[in-house]
């Protein structure tokens, strides 16, 4: 699965890890994350991410 990088702070979303603190289970593809999810580091929305 593709990793995605926040263009603001550089956080890498790794689908193998997910984002447990935000309720995103490991194995969740970036495309399947809820639209209201935000970067856990800087708070921007999904539109500010690009493939890593």
mmCIF entry with sequence, helices, sheets and N, C-alpha, C, O atoms, coordinates in Angstrom:
data_MODEL
# 
_entry.id   MODEL 
# 
_entity.id                         1 
_entity.type                       polymer 
_entity.pdbx_number_of_molecules   1 
# 
_entity_poly.entity_id                      1 
_entity_poly.type                           'polypeptide(L)' 
_entity_poly.nstd_linkage                   no 
_entity_poly.nstd_monomer                   no 
_entity_poly.pdbx_seq_one_letter_code       
;(UNK)(UNK)(UNK)(UNK)(UNK)(UNK)(UNK)(UNK)(UNK)(UNK)(UNK)(UNK)(UNK)(UNK)(UNK)(UNK)
(UNK)(UNK)(UNK)(UNK)(UNK)(UNK)(UNK)(UNK)(UNK)(UNK)(UNK)(UNK)(UNK)(UNK)(UNK)(UNK)
(UNK)(UNK)(UNK)(UNK)(UNK)(UNK)(UNK)(UNK)(UNK)(UNK)(UNK)(UNK)(UNK)(UNK)(UNK)(UNK)
(UNK)(UNK)(UNK)(UNK)
;
_entity_poly.pdbx_seq_one_letter_code_can   XXXXXXXXXXXXXXXXXXXXXXXXXXXXXXXXXXXXXXXXXXXXXXXXXXXX 
_entity_poly.pdbx_strand_id                 A 
# 
loop_
_entity_poly_seq.entity_id 
_entity_poly_seq.num 
_entity_poly_seq.mon_id 
_entity_poly_seq.hetero 
1 1  UNK n 
1 2  UNK n 
1 3  UNK n 
1 4  UNK n 
1 5  UNK n 
1 6  UNK n 
1 7  UNK n 
1 8  UNK n 
1 9  UNK n 
1 10 UNK n 
1 11 UNK n 
1 12 UNK n 
1 13 UNK n 
1 14 UNK n 
1 15 UNK n 
1 16 UNK n 
1 17 UNK n 
1 18 UNK n 
1 19 UNK n 
1 20 UNK n 
1 21 UNK n 
1 22 UNK n 
1 23 UNK n 
1 24 UNK n 
1 25 UNK n 
1 26 UNK n 
1 27 UNK n 
1 28 UNK n 
1 29 UNK n 
1 30 UNK n 
1 31 UNK n 
1 32 UNK n 
1 33 UNK n 
1 34 UNK n 
1 35 UNK n 
1 36 UNK n 
1 37 UNK n 
1 38 UNK n 
1 39 UNK n 
1 40 UNK n 
1 41 UNK n 
1 42 UNK n 
1 43 UNK n 
1 44 UNK n 
1 45 UNK n 
1 46 UNK n 
1 47 UNK n 
1 48 UNK n 
1 49 UNK n 
1 50 UNK n 
1 51 UNK n 
1 52 UNK n 
# 
_struct_asym.id          A 
_struct_asym.entity_id   1 
# 
loop_
_struct_conf.conf_type_id 
_struct_conf.id 
_struct_conf.pdbx_PDB_helix_id 
_struct_conf.beg_label_comp_id 
_struct_conf.beg_label_asym_id 
_struct_conf.beg_label_seq_id 
_struct_conf.pdbx_beg_PDB_ins_code 
_struct_conf.end_label_comp_id 
_struct_conf.end_label_asym_id 
_struct_conf.end_label_seq_id 
_struct_conf.pdbx_end_PDB_ins_code 
_struct_conf.beg_auth_comp_id 
_struct_conf.beg_auth_asym_id 
_struct_conf.beg_auth_seq_id 
_struct_conf.end_auth_comp_id 
_struct_conf.end_auth_asym_id 
_struct_conf.end_auth_seq_id 
_struct_conf.pdbx_PDB_helix_class 
_struct_conf.details 
_struct_conf.pdbx_PDB_helix_length 
HELX_P HELX_P1 AA1 UNK A 20 ? UNK A 22 ? UNK A 20 UNK A 22 5 ? 3 
HELX_P HELX_P2 AA2 UNK A 30 ? UNK A 32 ? UNK A 30 UNK A 32 5 ? 3 
HELX_P HELX_P3 AA3 UNK A 46 ? UNK A 48 ? UNK A 46 UNK A 48 5 ? 3 
# 
_struct_conf_type.id          HELX_P 
_struct_conf_type.criteria    ? 
_struct_conf_type.reference   ? 
# 
_struct_sheet.id               AA1 
_struct_sheet.type             ? 
_struct_sheet.number_strands   3 
_struct_sheet.details          ? 
# 
loop_
_struct_sheet_order.sheet_id 
_struct_sheet_order.range_id_1 
_struct_sheet_order.range_id_2 
_struct_sheet_order.offset 
_struct_sheet_order.sense 
AA1 1 2 ? anti-parallel 
AA1 2 3 ? anti-parallel 
# 
loop_
_struct_sheet_range.sheet_id 
_struct_sheet_range.id 
_struct_sheet_range.beg_label_comp_id 
_struct_sheet_range.beg_label_asym_id 
_struct_sheet_range.beg_label_seq_id 
_struct_sheet_range.pdbx_beg_PDB_ins_code 
_struct_sheet_range.end_label_comp_id 
_struct_sheet_range.end_label_asym_id 
_struct_sheet_range.end_label_seq_id 
_struct_sheet_range.pdbx_end_PDB_ins_code 
_struct_sheet_range.beg_auth_comp_id 
_struct_sheet_range.beg_auth_asym_id 
_struct_sheet_range.beg_auth_seq_id 
_struct_sheet_range.end_auth_comp_id 
_struct_sheet_range.end_auth_asym_id 
_struct_sheet_range.end_auth_seq_id 
AA1 1 UNK A 12 ? UNK A 13 ? UNK A 12 UNK A 13 
AA1 2 UNK A 4  ? UNK A 6  ? UNK A 4  UNK A 6  
AA1 3 UNK A 49 ? UNK A 51 ? UNK A 49 UNK A 51 
# 
loop_
_atom_site.group_PDB 
_atom_site.id 
_atom_site.type_symbol 
_atom_site.label_atom_id 
_atom_site.label_alt_id 
_atom_site.label_comp_id 
_atom_site.label_asym_id 
_atom_site.label_entity_id 
_atom_site.label_seq_id 
_atom_site.pdbx_PDB_ins_code 
_atom_site.Cartn_x 
_atom_site.Cartn_y 
_atom_site.Cartn_z 
_atom_site.occupancy 
_atom_site.B_iso_or_equiv 
_atom_site.pdbx_formal_charge 
_atom_site.auth_seq_id 
_atom_site.auth_comp_id 
_atom_site.auth_asym_id 
_atom_site.auth_atom_id 
_atom_site.pdbx_PDB_model_num 
ATOM 1   N N  . UNK A 1 1  ? 0.845   -1.193 0.000  1.00 0.00 ? 1  UNK A N  1 
ATOM 2   C CA . UNK A 1 1  ? 0.000   0.000  0.000  1.00 0.00 ? 1  UNK A CA 1 
ATOM 3   C C  . UNK A 1 1  ? 0.882   1.245  0.000  1.00 0.00 ? 1  UNK A C  1 
ATOM 4   O O  . UNK A 1 1  ? 1.969   1.253  0.578  1.00 0.00 ? 1  UNK A O  1 
ATOM 5   N N  . UNK A 1 2  ? 0.399   2.285  -0.652 1.00 0.00 ? 2  UNK A N  1 
ATOM 6   C CA . UNK A 1 2  ? 1.116   3.538  -0.833 1.00 0.00 ? 2  UNK A CA 1 
ATOM 7   C C  . UNK A 1 2  ? 1.139   4.361  0.452  1.00 0.00 ? 2  UNK A C  1 
ATOM 8   O O  . UNK A 1 2  ? 0.121   4.492  1.131  1.00 0.00 ? 2  UNK A O  1 
ATOM 9   N N  . UNK A 1 3  ? 2.308   4.917  0.783  1.00 0.00 ? 3  UNK A N  1 
ATOM 10  C CA . UNK A 1 3  ? 2.428   5.865  1.890  1.00 0.00 ? 3  UNK A CA 1 
ATOM 11  C C  . UNK A 1 3  ? 2.146   7.262  1.344  1.00 0.00 ? 3  UNK A C  1 
ATOM 12  O O  . UNK A 1 3  ? 2.356   7.529  0.161  1.00 0.00 ? 3  UNK A O  1 
ATOM 13  N N  . UNK A 1 4  ? 1.667   8.151  2.217  1.00 0.00 ? 4  UNK A N  1 
ATOM 14  C CA . UNK A 1 4  ? 1.397   9.535  1.829  1.00 0.00 ? 4  UNK A CA 1 
ATOM 15  C C  . UNK A 1 4  ? 2.077   10.475 2.807  1.00 0.00 ? 4  UNK A C  1 
ATOM 16  O O  . UNK A 1 4  ? 2.153   10.204 4.005  1.00 0.00 ? 4  UNK A O  1 
ATOM 17  N N  . UNK A 1 5  ? 2.579   11.608 2.265  1.00 0.00 ? 5  UNK A N  1 
ATOM 18  C CA . UNK A 1 5  ? 3.312   12.589 3.066  1.00 0.00 ? 5  UNK A CA 1 
ATOM 19  C C  . UNK A 1 5  ? 2.537   13.893 3.154  1.00 0.00 ? 5  UNK A C  1 
ATOM 20  O O  . UNK A 1 5  ? 2.008   14.381 2.155  1.00 0.00 ? 5  UNK A O  1 
ATOM 21  N N  . UNK A 1 6  ? 2.473   14.456 4.362  1.00 0.00 ? 6  UNK A N  1 
ATOM 22  C CA . UNK A 1 6  ? 1.869   15.769 4.562  1.00 0.00 ? 6  UNK A CA 1 
ATOM 23  C C  . UNK A 1 6  ? 2.815   16.814 3.975  1.00 0.00 ? 6  UNK A C  1 
ATOM 24  O O  . UNK A 1 6  ? 3.991   16.865 4.333  1.00 0.00 ? 6  UNK A O  1 
ATOM 25  N N  . UNK A 1 7  ? 2.296   17.644 3.075  1.00 0.00 ? 7  UNK A N  1 
ATOM 26  C CA . UNK A 1 7  ? 3.135   18.652 2.426  1.00 0.00 ? 7  UNK A CA 1 
ATOM 27  C C  . UNK A 1 7  ? 3.419   19.834 3.345  1.00 0.00 ? 7  UNK A C  1 
ATOM 28  O O  . UNK A 1 7  ? 4.256   20.676 3.019  1.00 0.00 ? 7  UNK A O  1 
ATOM 29  N N  . UNK A 1 8  ? 2.747   19.911 4.474  1.00 0.00 ? 8  UNK A N  1 
ATOM 30  C CA . UNK A 1 8  ? 2.965   21.008 5.411  1.00 0.00 ? 8  UNK A CA 1 
ATOM 31  C C  . UNK A 1 8  ? 4.052   20.660 6.426  1.00 0.00 ? 8  UNK A C  1 
ATOM 32  O O  . UNK A 1 8  ? 4.990   21.432 6.620  1.00 0.00 ? 8  UNK A O  1 
ATOM 33  N N  . UNK A 1 9  ? 3.929   19.495 7.077  1.00 0.00 ? 9  UNK A N  1 
ATOM 34  C CA . UNK A 1 9  ? 4.857   19.170 8.168  1.00 0.00 ? 9  UNK A CA 1 
ATOM 35  C C  . UNK A 1 9  ? 5.762   17.975 7.891  1.00 0.00 ? 9  UNK A C  1 
ATOM 36  O O  . UNK A 1 9  ? 6.718   17.741 8.630  1.00 0.00 ? 9  UNK A O  1 
ATOM 37  N N  . UNK A 1 10 ? 5.472   17.213 6.833  1.00 0.00 ? 10 UNK A N  1 
ATOM 38  C CA . UNK A 1 10 ? 6.302   16.069 6.486  1.00 0.00 ? 10 UNK A CA 1 
ATOM 39  C C  . UNK A 1 10 ? 5.892   14.751 7.120  1.00 0.00 ? 10 UNK A C  1 
ATOM 40  O O  . UNK A 1 10 ? 6.548   13.733 6.900  1.00 0.00 ? 10 UNK A O  1 
ATOM 41  N N  . UNK A 1 11 ? 4.812   14.750 7.907  1.00 0.00 ? 11 UNK A N  1 
ATOM 42  C CA . UNK A 1 11 ? 4.314   13.502 8.507  1.00 0.00 ? 11 UNK A CA 1 
ATOM 43  C C  . UNK A 1 11 ? 4.038   12.485 7.403  1.00 0.00 ? 11 UNK A C  1 
ATOM 44  O O  . UNK A 1 11 ? 3.469   12.829 6.367  1.00 0.00 ? 11 UNK A O  1 
ATOM 45  N N  . UNK A 1 12 ? 4.436   11.248 7.623  1.00 0.00 ? 12 UNK A N  1 
ATOM 46  C CA . UNK A 1 12 ? 4.180   10.168 6.668  1.00 0.00 ? 12 UNK A CA 1 
ATOM 47  C C  . UNK A 1 12 ? 3.069   9.276  7.220  1.00 0.00 ? 12 UNK A C  1 
ATOM 48  O O  . UNK A 1 12 ? 3.188   8.708  8.305  1.00 0.00 ? 12 UNK A O  1 
ATOM 49  N N  . UNK A 1 13 ? 1.976   9.165  6.441  1.00 0.00 ? 13 UNK A N  1 
ATOM 50  C CA . UNK A 1 13 ? 0.935   8.207  6.788  1.00 0.00 ? 13 UNK A CA 1 
ATOM 51  C C  . UNK A 1 13 ? 1.327   6.878  6.170  1.00 0.00 ? 13 UNK A C  1 
ATOM 52  O O  . UNK A 1 13 ? 1.442   6.757  4.950  1.00 0.00 ? 13 UNK A O  1 
ATOM 53  N N  . UNK A 1 14 ? 1.531   5.882  7.023  1.00 0.00 ? 14 UNK A N  1 
ATOM 54  C CA . UNK A 1 14 ? 1.887   4.529  6.580  1.00 0.00 ? 14 UNK A CA 1 
ATOM 55  C C  . UNK A 1 14 ? 0.675   3.635  6.804  1.00 0.00 ? 14 UNK A C  1 
ATOM 56  O O  . UNK A 1 14 ? 0.298   3.387  7.949  1.00 0.00 ? 14 UNK A O  1 
ATOM 57  N N  . UNK A 1 15 ? 0.056   3.144  5.727  1.00 0.00 ? 15 UNK A N  1 
ATOM 58  C CA . UNK A 1 15 ? -1.150  2.325  5.885  1.00 0.00 ? 15 UNK A CA 1 
ATOM 59  C C  . UNK A 1 15 ? -0.925  1.048  6.693  1.00 0.00 ? 15 UNK A C  1 
ATOM 60  O O  . UNK A 1 15 ? -1.866  0.527  7.291  1.00 0.00 ? 15 UNK A O  1 
ATOM 61  N N  . UNK A 1 16 ? 0.293   0.542  6.721  1.00 0.00 ? 16 UNK A N  1 
ATOM 62  C CA . UNK A 1 16 ? 0.564   -0.652 7.517  1.00 0.00 ? 16 UNK A CA 1 
ATOM 63  C C  . UNK A 1 16 ? 0.469   -0.362 9.012  1.00 0.00 ? 16 UNK A C  1 
ATOM 64  O O  . UNK A 1 16 ? 0.208   -1.264 9.807  1.00 0.00 ? 16 UNK A O  1 
ATOM 65  N N  . UNK A 1 17 ? 0.681   0.896  9.392  1.00 0.00 ? 17 UNK A N  1 
ATOM 66  C CA . UNK A 1 17 ? 0.641   1.315  10.796 1.00 0.00 ? 17 UNK A CA 1 
ATOM 67  C C  . UNK A 1 17 ? -0.712  1.930  11.142 1.00 0.00 ? 17 UNK A C  1 
ATOM 68  O O  . UNK A 1 17 ? -1.212  1.749  12.252 1.00 0.00 ? 17 UNK A O  1 
ATOM 69  N N  . UNK A 1 18 ? -1.309  2.660  10.192 1.00 0.00 ? 18 UNK A N  1 
ATOM 70  C CA . UNK A 1 18 ? -2.556  3.375  10.447 1.00 0.00 ? 18 UNK A CA 1 
ATOM 71  C C  . UNK A 1 18 ? -2.315  4.588  11.324 1.00 0.00 ? 18 UNK A C  1 
ATOM 72  O O  . UNK A 1 18 ? -1.198  5.102  11.393 1.00 0.00 ? 18 UNK A O  1 
ATOM 73  N N  . UNK A 1 19 ? -3.354  5.041  11.990 1.00 0.00 ? 19 UNK A N  1 
ATOM 74  C CA . UNK A 1 19 ? -3.272  6.169  12.932 1.00 0.00 ? 19 UNK A CA 1 
ATOM 75  C C  . UNK A 1 19 ? -4.211  5.833  14.085 1.00 0.00 ? 19 UNK A C  1 
ATOM 76  O O  . UNK A 1 19 ? -5.319  6.360  14.184 1.00 0.00 ? 19 UNK A O  1 
ATOM 77  N N  . UNK A 1 20 ? -3.740  4.947  14.948 1.00 0.00 ? 20 UNK A N  1 
ATOM 78  C CA . UNK A 1 20 ? -4.556  4.422  16.043 1.00 0.00 ? 20 UNK A CA 1 
ATOM 79  C C  . UNK A 1 20 ? -5.159  5.540  16.893 1.00 0.00 ? 20 UNK A C  1 
ATOM 80  O O  . UNK A 1 20 ? -6.324  5.459  17.283 1.00 0.00 ? 20 UNK A O  1 
ATOM 81  N N  . UNK A 1 21 ? -4.376  6.582  17.185 1.00 0.00 ? 21 UNK A N  1 
ATOM 82  C CA . UNK A 1 21 ? -4.874  7.670  18.035 1.00 0.00 ? 21 UNK A CA 1 
ATOM 83  C C  . UNK A 1 21 ? -6.072  8.392  17.421 1.00 0.00 ? 21 UNK A C  1 
ATOM 84  O O  . UNK A 1 21 ? -6.871  8.993  18.139 1.00 0.00 ? 21 UNK A O  1 
ATOM 85  N N  . UNK A 1 22 ? -6.199  8.333  16.091 1.00 0.00 ? 22 UNK A N  1 
ATOM 86  C CA . UNK A 1 22 ? -7.324  8.974  15.411 1.00 0.00 ? 22 UNK A CA 1 
ATOM 87  C C  . UNK A 1 22 ? -8.377  7.972  14.952 1.00 0.00 ? 22 UNK A C  1 
ATOM 88  O O  . UNK A 1 22 ? -9.308  8.330  14.231 1.00 0.00 ? 22 UNK A O  1 
ATOM 89  N N  . UNK A 1 23 ? -8.227  6.714  15.372 1.00 0.00 ? 23 UNK A N  1 
ATOM 90  C CA . UNK A 1 23 ? -9.224  5.709  15.044 1.00 0.00 ? 23 UNK A CA 1 
ATOM 91  C C  . UNK A 1 23 ? -9.066  5.064  13.685 1.00 0.00 ? 23 UNK A C  1 
ATOM 92  O O  . UNK A 1 23 ? -10.004 4.448  13.178 1.00 0.00 ? 23 UNK A O  1 
ATOM 93  N N  . UNK A 1 24 ? -7.878  5.197  13.080 1.00 0.00 ? 24 UNK A N  1 
ATOM 94  C CA . UNK A 1 24 ? -7.633  4.580  11.775 1.00 0.00 ? 24 UNK A CA 1 
ATOM 95  C C  . UNK A 1 24 ? -6.807  3.316  12.007 1.00 0.00 ? 24 UNK A C  1 
ATOM 96  O O  . UNK A 1 24 ? -5.651  3.386  12.426 1.00 0.00 ? 24 UNK A O  1 
ATOM 97  N N  . UNK A 1 25 ? -7.408  2.168  11.730 1.00 0.00 ? 25 UNK A N  1 
ATOM 98  C CA . UNK A 1 25 ? -6.787  0.878  12.009 1.00 0.00 ? 25 UNK A CA 1 
ATOM 99  C C  . UNK A 1 25 ? -5.623  0.594  11.069 1.00 0.00 ? 25 UNK A C  1 
ATOM 100 O O  . UNK A 1 25 ? -5.614  1.056  9.928  1.00 0.00 ? 25 UNK A O  1 
ATOM 101 N N  . UNK A 1 26 ? -4.643  -0.166 11.547 1.00 0.00 ? 26 UNK A N  1 
ATOM 102 C CA . UNK A 1 26 ? -3.575  -0.625 10.650 1.00 0.00 ? 26 UNK A CA 1 
ATOM 103 C C  . UNK A 1 26 ? -4.179  -1.374 9.462  1.00 0.00 ? 26 UNK A C  1 
ATOM 104 O O  . UNK A 1 26 ? -5.164  -2.098 9.604  1.00 0.00 ? 26 UNK A O  1 
ATOM 105 N N  . UNK A 1 27 ? -3.573  -1.187 8.292  1.00 0.00 ? 27 UNK A N  1 
ATOM 106 C CA . UNK A 1 27 ? -4.078  -1.825 7.085  1.00 0.00 ? 27 UNK A CA 1 
ATOM 107 C C  . UNK A 1 27 ? -5.076  -0.969 6.323  1.00 0.00 ? 27 UNK A C  1 
ATOM 108 O O  . UNK A 1 27 ? -5.620  -1.414 5.313  1.00 0.00 ? 27 UNK A O  1 
ATOM 109 N N  . UNK A 1 28 ? -5.330  0.263  6.790  1.00 0.00 ? 28 UNK A N  1 
ATOM 110 C CA . UNK A 1 28 ? -6.277  1.161  6.125  1.00 0.00 ? 28 UNK A CA 1 
ATOM 111 C C  . UNK A 1 28 ? -5.563  1.977  5.060  1.00 0.00 ? 28 UNK A C  1 
ATOM 112 O O  . UNK A 1 28 ? -4.662  2.756  5.368  1.00 0.00 ? 28 UNK A O  1 
ATOM 113 N N  . UNK A 1 29 ? -5.966  1.799  3.806  1.00 0.00 ? 29 UNK A N  1 
ATOM 114 C CA . UNK A 1 29 ? -5.396  2.583  2.710  1.00 0.00 ? 29 UNK A CA 1 
ATOM 115 C C  . UNK A 1 29 ? -5.754  4.057  2.898  1.00 0.00 ? 29 UNK A C  1 
ATOM 116 O O  . UNK A 1 29 ? -6.798  4.384  3.463  1.00 0.00 ? 29 UNK A O  1 
ATOM 117 N N  . UNK A 1 30 ? -4.884  4.935  2.423  1.00 0.00 ? 30 UNK A N  1 
ATOM 118 C CA . UNK A 1 30 ? -5.122  6.381  2.569  1.00 0.00 ? 30 UNK A CA 1 
ATOM 119 C C  . UNK A 1 30 ? -6.476  6.776  1.992  1.00 0.00 ? 30 UNK A C  1 
ATOM 120 O O  . UNK A 1 30 ? -7.189  7.600  2.565  1.00 0.00 ? 30 UNK A O  1 
ATOM 121 N N  . UNK A 1 31 ? -6.820  6.184  0.862  1.00 0.00 ? 31 UNK A N  1 
ATOM 122 C CA . UNK A 1 31 ? -8.095  6.501  0.198  1.00 0.00 ? 31 UNK A CA 1 
ATOM 123 C C  . UNK A 1 31 ? -9.301  6.131  1.050  1.00 0.00 ? 31 UNK A C  1 
ATOM 124 O O  . UNK A 1 31 ? -10.385 6.688  0.872  1.00 0.00 ? 31 UNK A O  1 
ATOM 125 N N  . UNK A 1 32 ? -9.116  5.187  1.979  1.00 0.00 ? 32 UNK A N  1 
ATOM 126 C CA . UNK A 1 32 ? -10.222 4.709  2.814  1.00 0.00 ? 32 UNK A CA 1 
ATOM 127 C C  . UNK A 1 32 ? -10.338 5.418  4.156  1.00 0.00 ? 32 UNK A C  1 
ATOM 128 O O  . UNK A 1 32 ? -11.239 5.124  4.941  1.00 0.00 ? 32 UNK A O  1 
ATOM 129 N N  . UNK A 1 33 ? -9.424  6.353  4.422  1.00 0.00 ? 33 UNK A N  1 
ATOM 130 C CA . UNK A 1 33 ? -9.501  7.132  5.668  1.00 0.00 ? 33 UNK A CA 1 
ATOM 131 C C  . UNK A 1 33 ? -10.704 8.072  5.545  1.00 0.00 ? 33 UNK A C  1 
ATOM 132 O O  . UNK A 1 33 ? -10.933 8.632  4.473  1.00 0.00 ? 33 UNK A O  1 
ATOM 133 N N  . UNK A 1 34 ? -11.475 8.256  6.621  1.00 0.00 ? 34 UNK A N  1 
ATOM 134 C CA . UNK A 1 34 ? -12.618 9.180  6.562  1.00 0.00 ? 34 UNK A CA 1 
ATOM 135 C C  . UNK A 1 34 ? -12.198 10.582 6.113  1.00 0.00 ? 34 UNK A C  1 
ATOM 136 O O  . UNK A 1 34 ? -11.097 11.034 6.426  1.00 0.00 ? 34 UNK A O  1 
ATOM 137 N N  . UNK A 1 35 ? -13.072 11.261 5.386  1.00 0.00 ? 35 UNK A N  1 
ATOM 138 C CA . UNK A 1 35 ? -12.762 12.583 4.843  1.00 0.00 ? 35 UNK A CA 1 
ATOM 139 C C  . UNK A 1 35 ? -12.492 13.632 5.926  1.00 0.00 ? 35 UNK A C  1 
ATOM 140 O O  . UNK A 1 35 ? -11.824 14.631 5.659  1.00 0.00 ? 35 UNK A O  1 
ATOM 141 N N  . UNK A 1 36 ? -13.001 13.419 7.138  1.00 0.00 ? 36 UNK A N  1 
ATOM 142 C CA . UNK A 1 36 ? -12.794 14.414 8.197  1.00 0.00 ? 36 UNK A CA 1 
ATOM 143 C C  . UNK A 1 36 ? -11.507 14.177 8.989  1.00 0.00 ? 36 UNK A C  1 
ATOM 144 O O  . UNK A 1 36 ? -11.232 14.892 9.953  1.00 0.00 ? 36 UNK A O  1 
ATOM 145 N N  . UNK A 1 37 ? -10.711 13.170 8.584  1.00 0.00 ? 37 UNK A N  1 
ATOM 146 C CA . UNK A 1 37 ? -9.426  12.903 9.228  1.00 0.00 ? 37 UNK A CA 1 
ATOM 147 C C  . UNK A 1 37 ? -8.474  14.056 8.941  1.00 0.00 ? 37 UNK A C  1 
ATOM 148 O O  . UNK A 1 37 ? -8.495  14.632 7.854  1.00 0.00 ? 37 UNK A O  1 
ATOM 149 N N  . UNK A 1 38 ? -7.641  14.388 9.921  1.00 0.00 ? 38 UNK A N  1 
ATOM 150 C CA . UNK A 1 38 ? -6.629  15.435 9.737  1.00 0.00 ? 38 UNK A CA 1 
ATOM 151 C C  . UNK A 1 38 ? -5.262  14.897 10.129 1.00 0.00 ? 38 UNK A C  1 
ATOM 152 O O  . UNK A 1 38 ? -5.158  13.902 10.846 1.00 0.00 ? 38 UNK A O  1 
ATOM 153 N N  . UNK A 1 39 ? -4.228  15.555 9.658  1.00 0.00 ? 39 UNK A N  1 
ATOM 154 C CA . UNK A 1 39 ? -2.859  15.179 9.998  1.00 0.00 ? 39 UNK A CA 1 
ATOM 155 C C  . UNK A 1 39 ? -2.708  15.207 11.520 1.00 0.00 ? 39 UNK A C  1 
ATOM 156 O O  . UNK A 1 39 ? -3.035  16.210 12.154 1.00 0.00 ? 39 UNK A O  1 
ATOM 157 N N  . UNK A 1 40 ? -2.217  14.116 12.109 1.00 0.00 ? 40 UNK A N  1 
ATOM 158 C CA . UNK A 1 40 ? -2.091  14.075 13.567 1.00 0.00 ? 40 UNK A CA 1 
ATOM 159 C C  . UNK A 1 40 ? -1.002  14.998 14.119 1.00 0.00 ? 40 UNK A C  1 
ATOM 160 O O  . UNK A 1 40 ? -0.941  15.224 15.328 1.00 0.00 ? 40 UNK A O  1 
ATOM 161 N N  . UNK A 1 41 ? -0.151  15.526 13.254 1.00 0.00 ? 41 UNK A N  1 
ATOM 162 C CA . UNK A 1 41 ? 0.923   16.410 13.703 1.00 0.00 ? 41 UNK A CA 1 
ATOM 163 C C  . UNK A 1 41 ? 0.530   17.882 13.581 1.00 0.00 ? 41 UNK A C  1 
ATOM 164 O O  . UNK A 1 41 ? 0.665   18.647 14.536 1.00 0.00 ? 41 UNK A O  1 
ATOM 165 N N  . UNK A 1 42 ? 0.036   18.280 12.383 1.00 0.00 ? 42 UNK A N  1 
ATOM 166 C CA . UNK A 1 42 ? -0.219  19.716 12.171 1.00 0.00 ? 42 UNK A CA 1 
ATOM 167 C C  . UNK A 1 42 ? -1.681  20.076 11.945 1.00 0.00 ? 42 UNK A C  1 
ATOM 168 O O  . UNK A 1 42 ? -2.025  21.258 11.927 1.00 0.00 ? 42 UNK A O  1 
ATOM 169 N N  . UNK A 1 43 ? -2.564  19.063 11.767 1.00 0.00 ? 43 UNK A N  1 
ATOM 170 C CA . UNK A 1 43 ? -3.998  19.326 11.697 1.00 0.00 ? 43 UNK A CA 1 
ATOM 171 C C  . UNK A 1 43 ? -4.571  19.691 10.351 1.00 0.00 ? 43 UNK A C  1 
ATOM 172 O O  . UNK A 1 43 ? -5.747  20.047 10.275 1.00 0.00 ? 43 UNK A O  1 
ATOM 173 N N  . UNK A 1 44 ? -3.783  19.620 9.262  1.00 0.00 ? 44 UNK A N  1 
ATOM 174 C CA . UNK A 1 44 ? -4.356  19.925 7.947  1.00 0.00 ? 44 UNK A CA 1 
ATOM 175 C C  . UNK A 1 44 ? -5.156  18.728 7.438  1.00 0.00 ? 44 UNK A C  1 
ATOM 176 O O  . UNK A 1 44 ? -4.991  17.610 7.926  1.00 0.00 ? 44 UNK A O  1 
ATOM 177 N N  . UNK A 1 45 ? -6.022  18.970 6.458  1.00 0.00 ? 45 UNK A N  1 
ATOM 178 C CA . UNK A 1 45 ? -6.874  17.878 5.966  1.00 0.00 ? 45 UNK A CA 1 
ATOM 179 C C  . UNK A 1 45 ? -6.168  17.029 4.907  1.00 0.00 ? 45 UNK A C  1 
ATOM 180 O O  . UNK A 1 45 ? -5.034  17.305 4.515  1.00 0.00 ? 45 UNK A O  1 
ATOM 181 N N  . UNK A 1 46 ? -6.866  16.000 4.461  1.00 0.00 ? 46 UNK A N  1 
ATOM 182 C CA . UNK A 1 46 ? -6.295  15.017 3.533  1.00 0.00 ? 46 UNK A CA 1 
ATOM 183 C C  . UNK A 1 46 ? -5.827  15.630 2.213  1.00 0.00 ? 46 UNK A C  1 
ATOM 184 O O  . UNK A 1 46 ? -4.942  15.078 1.560  1.00 0.00 ? 46 UNK A O  1 
ATOM 185 N N  . UNK A 1 47 ? -6.405  16.757 1.815  1.00 0.00 ? 47 UNK A N  1 
ATOM 186 C CA . UNK A 1 47 ? -6.034  17.356 0.530  1.00 0.00 ? 47 UNK A CA 1 
ATOM 187 C C  . UNK A 1 47 ? -4.587  17.852 0.512  1.00 0.00 ? 47 UNK A C  1 
ATOM 188 O O  . UNK A 1 47 ? -4.032  18.117 -0.554 1.00 0.00 ? 47 UNK A O  1 
ATOM 189 N N  . UNK A 1 48 ? -3.984  17.975 1.684  1.00 0.00 ? 48 UNK A N  1 
ATOM 190 C CA . UNK A 1 48 ? -2.602  18.470 1.782  1.00 0.00 ? 48 UNK A CA 1 
ATOM 191 C C  . UNK A 1 48 ? -1.580  17.335 1.778  1.00 0.00 ? 48 UNK A C  1 
ATOM 192 O O  . UNK A 1 48 ? -0.406  17.567 2.066  1.00 0.00 ? 48 UNK A O  1 
ATOM 193 N N  . UNK A 1 49 ? -2.001  16.124 1.459  1.00 0.00 ? 49 UNK A N  1 
ATOM 194 C CA . UNK A 1 49 ? -1.099  14.970 1.400  1.00 0.00 ? 49 UNK A CA 1 
ATOM 195 C C  . UNK A 1 49 ? -0.823  14.605 -0.047 1.00 0.00 ? 49 UNK A C  1 
ATOM 196 O O  . UNK A 1 49 ? -1.658  14.801 -0.930 1.00 0.00 ? 49 UNK A O  1 
ATOM 197 N N  . UNK A 1 50 ? 0.392   14.060 -0.272 1.00 0.00 ? 50 UNK A N  1 
ATOM 198 C CA . UNK A 1 50 ? 0.780   13.582 -1.589 1.00 0.00 ? 50 UNK A CA 1 
ATOM 199 C C  . UNK A 1 50 ? 1.456   12.225 -1.435 1.00 0.00 ? 50 UNK A C  1 
ATOM 200 O O  . UNK A 1 50 ? 1.958   11.906 -0.357 1.00 0.00 ? 50 UNK A O  1 
ATOM 201 N N  . UNK A 1 51 ? 1.477   11.422 -2.500 1.00 0.00 ? 51 UNK A N  1 
ATOM 202 C CA . UNK A 1 51 ? 2.163   10.136 -2.403 1.00 0.00 ? 51 UNK A CA 1 
ATOM 203 C C  . UNK A 1 51 ? 3.621   10.316 -1.980 1.00 0.00 ? 51 UNK A C  1 
ATOM 204 O O  . UNK A 1 51 ? 4.309   11.225 -2.444 1.00 0.00 ? 51 UNK A O  1 
ATOM 205 N N  . UNK A 1 52 ? 4.070   9.445  -1.102 1.00 0.00 ? 52 UNK A N  1 
ATOM 206 C CA . UNK A 1 52 ? 5.448   9.557  -0.592 1.00 0.00 ? 52 UNK A CA 1 
ATOM 207 C C  . UNK A 1 52 ? 6.375   8.646  -1.372 1.00 0.00 ? 52 UNK A C  1 
ATOM 208 O O  . UNK A 1 52 ? 7.573   8.600  -1.093 1.00 0.00 ? 52 UNK A O  1 
# 
